[in-house]
């Protein structure tokens, strides 16, 4: 259940922060809190069950269904438009570094941890699609909703995914925005996504994030002064 899962993520983060404070520590969920170290992600695994409880990604003989491929195709087609919800802060984009444990592409592969979309090894009943782009700094309610919206549009429009990627997907072209301003540009043009998430929500979210980004651009960092 996506709403219950988002509740669990939210409560976990709050619980860990409170526990850390009681031990005179600080817990952070920044996407990239430490220079030179891998970032902190929130991978989202998707399965869809029909009213009878059957996983629609698995066919009668256990094979992958059209719904499965359409869902993957929807993620590939629409995820660039919602990166602003997976990576909502300027620090979020420091996690997307080639060859550094975070995906920068929209390729899909079976148990391939270099692709942005991974299909874990599982029995047909547990077949799922893993979105590896979201950072741990995201709002879990919004990120899960956005990821589901991409897959939903893919199934609705019968999107076809690219060919399964074999090998090191870091060698493929980067396919996601490099900074928050670019991500917001894509989000603001994504009218199909707006219709699923709500046009008024999309408008207000964009305004809030634009304001944050404009505030960030007014801050001069120590790196800039040094160089």
C-alpha positions as CSV (number, residue, x, y, z in Angstrom):
1,X,0.0,0.0,0.0
2,X,1.8,3.2,-1.1
3,X,0.2,5.5,1.5
4,X,1.1,3.1,4.4
5,X,4.6,2.8,3.0
6,X,5.1,6.6,2.8
7,X,3.9,6.7,6.4
8,X,6.5,4.2,7.5
9,X,9.3,6.1,5.7
10,X,8.2,9.4,7.3
11,X,8.0,7.9,10.8
12,X,11.3,6.1,10.4
13,X,13.1,9.3,9.5
14,X,11.5,11.2,12.4
15,X,12.2,8.3,14.8
16,X,15.9,8.2,13.8
17,X,16.3,11.9,14.2
18,X,14.8,11.8,17.7
19,X,16.9,8.8,18.7
20,X,20.1,10.6,17.4
21,X,19.3,13.7,19.4
22,X,18.9,11.7,22.6
23,X,22.5,10.5,22.1
24,X,23.9,13.9,21.3
25,X,24.1,13.2,17.6
26,X,22.5,14.5,14.5
27,X,20.9,12.3,11.8
28,X,20.7,13.7,8.3
29,X,18.8,12.5,5.3
30,X,20.5,14.8,2.8
31,X,21.0,13.1,-0.6
32,X,24.8,13.9,-0.5
33,X,25.9,14.7,3.1
34,X,29.6,13.8,2.7
35,X,32.0,14.8,0.0
36,X,33.6,11.9,-1.8
37,X,31.1,9.3,-0.4
38,X,28.1,7.7,-2.0
39,X,24.8,9.5,-1.4
40,X,21.7,8.4,0.4
41,X,18.8,7.0,-1.8
42,X,15.2,5.9,-1.4
43,X,14.7,3.2,-4.0
44,X,11.0,2.5,-4.7
45,X,9.8,-1.0,-5.6
46,X,6.6,-1.3,-7.5
47,X,4.2,-4.2,-7.9
48,X,0.6,-3.9,-9.0
49,X,-2.1,-6.3,-7.8
50,X,-5.5,-6.9,-9.3
51,X,-8.6,-7.2,-7.1
52,X,-7.9,-10.9,-6.7
53,X,-4.4,-10.2,-5.4
54,X,-2.6,-11.4,-8.5
55,X,0.5,-9.5,-9.6
56,X,-0.4,-8.0,-13.1
57,X,3.3,-7.9,-14.0
58,X,3.4,-11.8,-14.2
59,X,1.4,-13.8,-16.8
60,X,-0.2,-17.2,-16.4
61,X,3.0,-19.0,-17.2
62,X,5.1,-16.6,-15.1
63,X,6.3,-14.5,-18.0
64,X,6.4,-10.7,-18.1
65,X,3.2,-9.1,-19.2
66,X,2.4,-6.1,-21.5
67,X,1.5,-4.2,-18.3
68,X,5.0,-4.8,-17.0
69,X,6.7,-3.5,-20.1
70,X,4.3,-0.5,-20.4
71,X,5.1,0.4,-16.7
72,X,8.8,0.4,-17.4
73,X,8.2,2.4,-20.6
74,X,6.2,4.9,-18.6
75,X,9.1,5.4,-16.1
76,X,11.6,5.9,-18.9
77,X,9.4,8.4,-20.7
78,X,8.1,10.4,-17.8
79,X,10.6,10.3,-15.0
80,X,12.8,13.2,-16.2
81,X,9.7,15.3,-15.7
82,X,9.4,14.4,-12.0
83,X,13.1,14.5,-11.0
84,X,12.2,17.7,-9.2
85,X,10.1,15.5,-6.9
86,X,12.7,12.7,-6.5
87,X,15.5,15.3,-6.0
88,X,13.8,18.3,-4.5
89,X,16.8,20.3,-3.2
90,X,20.0,21.7,-4.7
91,X,22.0,19.2,-2.7
92,X,20.0,16.3,-4.3
93,X,21.8,16.7,-7.6
94,X,25.2,16.1,-6.0
95,X,24.2,12.5,-5.6
96,X,23.9,11.9,-9.3
97,X,27.6,11.2,-10.0
98,X,28.8,8.8,-12.7
99,X,30.4,5.6,-11.3
100,X,29.5,6.6,-7.7
101,X,26.7,4.2,-6.7
102,X,23.8,6.4,-8.0
103,X,22.1,6.1,-11.4
104,X,22.3,8.9,-13.9
105,X,20.4,7.1,-16.7
106,X,16.9,5.7,-17.5
107,X,18.1,2.3,-18.7
108,X,16.4,-0.8,-17.4
109,X,18.0,-4.2,-16.6
110,X,17.6,-7.4,-14.7
111,X,19.4,-7.2,-11.4
112,X,21.7,-4.5,-12.9
113,X,22.6,-2.0,-10.2
114,X,24.0,0.5,-12.7
115,X,20.7,1.1,-14.4
116,X,18.1,3.7,-13.2
117,X,15.4,1.1,-13.4
118,X,16.2,-2.3,-12.0
119,X,14.2,-5.6,-12.1
120,X,15.2,-7.6,-9.0
121,X,15.5,-11.3,-9.2
122,X,12.3,-12.8,-7.8
123,X,9.5,-15.3,-8.3
124,X,6.7,-14.2,-10.7
125,X,4.3,-13.4,-7.9
126,X,6.9,-11.0,-6.4
127,X,7.9,-9.4,-9.7
128,X,8.5,-5.7,-9.3
129,X,10.1,-2.7,-10.9
130,X,12.6,-0.7,-8.9
131,X,13.0,3.0,-9.4
132,X,16.5,3.9,-8.2
133,X,16.5,7.6,-8.9
134,X,14.8,9.0,-5.8
135,X,17.0,10.4,-3.0
136,X,16.4,10.0,0.7
137,X,15.8,13.7,1.0
138,X,12.6,13.5,-1.0
139,X,9.1,13.7,0.5
140,X,8.1,10.0,0.4
141,X,4.4,10.8,-0.3
142,X,5.2,12.9,-3.3
143,X,8.0,10.7,-4.7
144,X,5.9,7.5,-4.5
145,X,3.0,9.3,-6.1
146,X,5.1,10.7,-8.9
147,X,6.7,7.3,-9.6
148,X,3.3,5.7,-9.7
149,X,2.0,8.4,-12.0
150,X,4.9,7.7,-14.5
151,X,4.1,4.0,-14.6
152,X,0.4,4.6,-14.8
153,X,0.8,6.9,-17.8
154,X,3.0,4.3,-19.4
155,X,0.3,1.6,-19.0
156,X,-2.5,4.0,-20.1
157,X,-0.6,5.1,-23.3
158,X,1.0,1.6,-23.9
159,X,4.5,3.0,-23.8
160,X,7.3,0.6,-24.9
161,X,10.6,0.6,-23.1
162,X,14.0,0.7,-24.6
163,X,15.8,-2.6,-25.1
164,X,17.0,-4.1,-21.9
165,X,20.5,-2.8,-21.0
166,X,23.3,-5.3,-20.5
167,X,26.6,-4.3,-19.0
168,X,27.7,-1.1,-17.2
169,X,24.9,1.5,-17.7
170,X,27.3,4.2,-16.5
171,X,28.7,4.0,-20.0
172,X,25.4,5.2,-21.4
173,X,24.4,8.8,-21.8
174,X,23.1,10.7,-18.8
175,X,19.4,11.2,-19.1
176,X,18.3,13.2,-16.1
177,X,18.6,16.9,-15.2
178,X,21.8,18.0,-13.6
179,X,20.4,20.7,-11.3
180,X,17.2,21.8,-9.8
181,X,16.4,24.7,-12.2
182,X,16.6,22.3,-15.2
183,X,14.4,19.7,-13.4
184,X,11.8,22.4,-12.7
185,X,11.8,23.4,-16.4
186,X,10.9,19.9,-17.3
187,X,8.3,19.5,-14.5
188,X,6.5,22.7,-15.6
189,X,6.1,21.4,-19.1
190,X,4.8,18.0,-18.1
191,X,1.0,18.5,-18.5
192,X,0.3,14.8,-18.6
193,X,1.9,14.4,-15.2
194,X,0.0,17.5,-13.9
195,X,-3.3,15.9,-14.8
196,X,-2.5,12.9,-12.7
197,X,-1.0,14.6,-9.7
198,X,-3.4,17.6,-9.9
199,X,-2.7,20.9,-11.9
200,X,-3.1,23.1,-8.8
201,X,-0.6,21.0,-6.8
202,X,1.9,21.1,-9.7
203,X,1.5,24.9,-10.0
204,X,2.1,25.5,-6.3
205,X,5.0,22.9,-6.0
206,X,6.8,24.6,-8.9
207,X,6.3,28.1,-7.3
208,X,7.7,26.9,-3.9
209,X,10.7,25.1,-5.5
210,X,11.5,28.1,-7.8
211,X,11.6,30.3,-4.7
212,X,14.0,28.0,-2.9
213,X,16.2,27.8,-6.0
214,X,16.3,31.6,-6.4
215,X,17.3,31.9,-2.8
216,X,20.1,29.4,-3.2
217,X,21.4,31.3,-6.2
218,X,21.9,34.4,-4.0
219,X,24.3,32.5,-1.7
220,X,28.0,32.7,-2.5
221,X,29.8,29.5,-1.3
222,X,33.3,29.2,0.1
223,X,34.3,27.2,-3.1
224,X,33.4,30.2,-5.3
225,X,35.5,32.6,-3.2
226,X,38.4,30.2,-3.2
227,X,38.4,29.7,-7.0
